[in-house]
Amino acid sequence: MGDDTRTKLLAGALAVVTRQGIARTSARSVAAAAGVNQALVFYHFGTVDELLAAACRFGAEQRIAGYRERLREVRDFAGLLALARELHDTERDGGQVAVLGQLLAGAQTHPRLAAATAAGLALWTEEVEQVVTRLLAGTPLAGILDVGGVARAVCAAFTGLELYEGTDPEGAARAFDALPQLAALFGALEDLGPVAQRAVRSRLRRYAKR
């Protein structure tokens, strides 16, 4: 019973944040969405902030579980971008990215939300980092790029584009359409012969030391 109620509250919190925004999320609204007594919010989580923190991680885990196998099947950067575009289309009308956007805004004044939102983003980052590590193996960029940093940049850029689309849909569309050019660049590096790859790797290392 306890676990079932807890799950209902987590799902209810995500639904309320998505529909109404974090400013209008309260114990009353979450309990109504979950179909349970308001007192259970405090019984299971202590505070609304703690509930939102748990909901952030819960939502990320749920979404990642649905995409983990697809991420493992990605074989090139074009495939990674295609999956990102699919995720974008799925999340556009109010999903995990919308929730993260609300929590990122709330985290500016609520330290507890900052830590929880970072933890939710970290779950995505870990998955993306595994893909990037695999894709860079054997390329001139292997051992030169900070893979963890690249993974974080990818996740930050994706989240930013999702939020940016709300104010400038055309600009966000242009940004998404430009990303395949990066995939083509990585593909060109992979197609270079051994001698050319060594030359590129040497040049990149010199730049990295500056």
C-alpha positions as CSV (number, residue, x, y, z in Angstrom):
1,M,0.0,0.0,0.0
2,G,2.8,2.4,1.0
3,D,4.8,1.9,-2.2
4,D,1.7,2.2,-4.3
5,T,0.7,5.5,-2.6
6,R,4.2,6.8,-3.0
7,T,4.3,6.0,-6.7
8,K,0.9,7.7,-7.2
9,L,2.2,10.8,-5.5
10,L,5.4,10.8,-7.6
11,A,3.3,10.5,-10.8
12,G,0.9,13.1,-9.5
13,A,3.7,15.6,-8.8
14,L,5.0,15.1,-12.4
15,A,1.6,15.6,-13.9
16,V,0.9,18.8,-11.9
17,V,4.3,20.3,-12.6
18,T,3.9,19.6,-16.3
19,R,0.3,21.0,-16.5
20,Q,0.5,23.9,-14.1
21,G,4.2,24.7,-13.5
22,I,6.2,24.5,-10.3
23,A,4.7,27.8,-8.8
24,R,1.2,26.2,-8.7
25,T,2.4,22.8,-7.4
26,S,1.2,22.3,-3.8
27,A,0.4,19.3,-1.5
28,R,-3.2,19.8,-2.3
29,S,-2.9,19.8,-6.1
30,V,-0.5,16.8,-6.1
31,A,-2.8,14.9,-3.7
32,A,-5.8,15.6,-6.0
33,A,-3.9,14.4,-9.0
34,A,-2.8,11.3,-7.2
35,G,-6.3,10.6,-5.8
36,V,-5.0,10.4,-2.2
37,N,-5.3,12.4,1.1
38,Q,-3.2,15.5,1.2
39,A,-1.6,14.4,4.5
40,L,0.1,11.5,2.7
41,V,2.4,14.0,0.9
42,F,3.9,14.9,4.2
43,Y,3.8,11.4,5.6
44,H,5.8,9.9,2.7
45,F,8.1,12.9,1.8
46,G,8.1,15.4,4.6
47,T,7.8,18.5,2.4
48,V,6.6,19.4,-1.1
49,D,10.2,20.2,-2.1
50,E,11.3,16.7,-1.1
51,L,8.4,15.2,-3.1
52,L,9.4,17.2,-6.2
53,A,13.0,16.2,-5.8
54,A,12.0,12.5,-5.7
55,A,9.6,13.0,-8.6
56,C,12.4,14.5,-10.7
57,R,14.6,11.4,-10.2
58,F,11.6,9.1,-10.6
59,G,10.6,10.7,-13.9
60,A,14.1,10.5,-15.3
61,E,14.4,6.9,-14.4
62,Q,11.1,6.1,-16.1
63,R,12.0,7.9,-19.3
64,I,15.6,6.4,-19.4
65,A,14.3,2.9,-18.9
66,G,12.2,3.3,-22.1
67,Y,15.2,4.5,-24.1
68,R,18.1,2.6,-22.6
69,E,18.0,-0.3,-25.1
70,R,17.7,2.2,-28.0
71,L,20.7,4.1,-26.8
72,R,22.7,0.9,-26.6
73,E,21.8,0.2,-30.3
74,V,23.2,3.6,-31.5
75,R,26.2,3.0,-33.8
76,D,27.1,6.5,-35.0
77,F,26.4,10.1,-34.2
78,A,23.8,10.3,-36.9
79,G,21.9,7.6,-35.1
80,L,22.3,9.4,-31.8
81,L,20.9,12.6,-33.3
82,A,18.0,10.7,-34.8
83,L,17.2,9.3,-31.4
84,A,17.5,12.8,-29.8
85,R,15.1,14.2,-32.4
86,E,12.6,11.4,-31.6
87,L,12.9,12.1,-27.9
88,H,12.3,15.8,-28.7
89,D,9.1,15.0,-30.6
90,T,7.9,12.7,-27.8
91,E,8.7,15.2,-25.0
92,R,7.6,18.3,-26.8
93,D,4.0,18.4,-25.5
94,G,5.0,18.0,-21.8
95,G,7.3,15.3,-20.6
96,Q,10.4,14.8,-18.6
97,V,12.1,17.8,-20.3
98,A,9.2,20.0,-19.4
99,V,9.5,18.9,-15.8
100,L,13.2,19.5,-15.8
101,G,12.7,22.9,-17.2
102,Q,10.3,23.8,-14.4
103,L,12.6,22.4,-11.7
104,L,15.6,24.2,-13.2
105,A,13.7,27.4,-12.8
106,G,12.7,26.5,-9.3
107,A,16.2,25.5,-8.3
108,Q,17.3,29.1,-8.6
109,T,15.7,29.8,-5.2
110,H,15.3,26.2,-3.8
111,P,18.6,24.6,-3.1
112,R,17.0,21.2,-2.5
113,L,15.5,21.3,-6.0
114,A,18.9,22.2,-7.4
115,A,20.5,19.0,-6.1
116,A,17.6,16.8,-7.2
117,T,17.5,18.4,-10.6
118,A,21.2,17.8,-11.0
119,A,20.7,14.2,-10.0
120,G,17.9,13.7,-12.6
121,L,20.1,15.3,-15.3
122,A,23.0,13.1,-14.2
123,L,21.0,10.0,-15.0
124,W,20.7,11.2,-18.6
125,T,24.3,12.3,-18.7
126,E,25.5,8.8,-17.7
127,E,23.6,7.1,-20.5
128,V,24.8,9.7,-23.1
129,E,28.4,9.4,-21.9
130,Q,28.4,5.6,-22.5
131,V,27.2,6.2,-26.0
132,V,29.7,8.9,-26.8
133,T,32.6,6.8,-25.3
134,R,31.6,4.0,-27.6
135,L,31.2,6.2,-30.7
136,L,34.6,8.0,-30.2
137,A,36.5,4.8,-29.8
138,G,39.0,4.4,-32.6
139,T,38.5,7.9,-33.9
140,P,41.1,10.8,-33.9
141,L,39.1,12.3,-31.1
142,A,39.5,9.4,-28.7
143,G,41.6,10.3,-25.7
144,I,41.6,14.0,-26.6
145,L,38.0,15.1,-25.9
146,D,36.7,15.2,-22.3
147,V,33.9,12.6,-22.9
148,G,32.2,13.4,-19.6
149,G,32.2,17.1,-20.5
150,V,30.9,16.4,-24.0
151,A,28.0,14.3,-22.6
152,R,27.1,17.1,-20.2
153,A,27.2,19.6,-23.1
154,V,24.9,17.4,-25.2
155,C,22.4,17.1,-22.3
156,A,22.6,20.8,-21.5
157,A,22.2,21.8,-25.2
158,F,19.2,19.4,-25.6
159,T,17.5,20.7,-22.5
160,G,18.2,24.3,-23.5
161,L,16.8,23.7,-27.0
162,E,13.6,22.2,-25.6
163,L,13.1,25.3,-23.4
164,Y,14.2,27.7,-26.2
165,E,11.6,26.2,-28.5
166,G,8.9,27.7,-26.3
167,T,10.0,31.3,-27.2
168,D,11.5,30.8,-30.6
169,P,10.2,27.7,-32.4
170,E,11.8,28.6,-35.7
171,G,15.2,29.2,-34.1
172,A,15.0,25.9,-32.3
173,A,14.1,24.1,-35.5
174,R,17.1,25.7,-37.2
175,A,19.3,24.6,-34.4
176,F,18.0,21.0,-34.6
177,D,18.4,21.0,-38.4
178,A,22.0,22.1,-38.1
179,L,23.0,19.2,-35.8
180,P,23.3,16.6,-38.6
181,Q,26.2,18.7,-40.0
182,L,28.1,17.8,-36.8
183,A,27.2,14.1,-37.4
184,A,28.6,14.4,-40.9
185,L,31.8,15.9,-39.5
186,F,32.3,12.9,-37.2
187,G,31.5,10.6,-40.1
188,A,34.1,12.2,-42.2
189,L,36.7,11.7,-39.5
190,E,35.9,8.0,-39.2
191,D,36.3,7.6,-43.0
192,L,39.9,9.0,-43.0
193,G,42.7,6.6,-43.6
194,P,45.2,5.7,-40.8
195,V,47.8,8.3,-41.9
196,A,45.2,11.1,-42.1
197,Q,43.7,10.1,-38.8
198,R,47.2,10.3,-37.1
199,A,47.7,13.7,-38.6
200,V,44.4,14.9,-37.4
201,R,45.0,13.4,-33.9
202,S,48.4,15.1,-33.7
203,R,47.0,18.5,-34.7
204,L,44.1,18.2,-32.2
205,R,46.6,17.3,-29.4
206,R,48.6,20.4,-30.1
207,Y,45.4,22.5,-29.9
208,A,44.4,20.8,-26.7
209,K,47.6,21.8,-25.0
210,R,47.2,25.5,-25.7
